[in-house]
């Protein structure tokens, strides 16, 4: 399972992370205050890590093959402060995700016939 910041690393109003891979949404459900089981709908959830609120985010779950990559994926729209971006990256790494290589999401999409 991989993750990447899909917006520039800079102070902004909103930042967007994308995570992808089989089982990614189940793993991500473990850090939000109320699990999500619907797909292709926007939900607002609190991300809680080690008992502390990280951020309140808009979240969209996609199932294979109905995503950009053709795999299960999650898009997380969070506040764009650098501390929030950094903390969410820590959360993803702690959950067992690895940071995607440049172009890896597009490569997976190509390999899965999405591009």
PyMOL commands that set and color helices and strands:
alter all, ss='L'
color gray80, all
select helices_A, chain A and resi 24-29+82-94+104-111
alter helices_A, ss='H'
color red, helices_A
select strands_A, chain A and resi 2-5+14-20+42-49+52-62+73-79+98-99
alter strands_A, ss='S'
color yellow, strands_A
deselect
rebuild
show_as cartoon
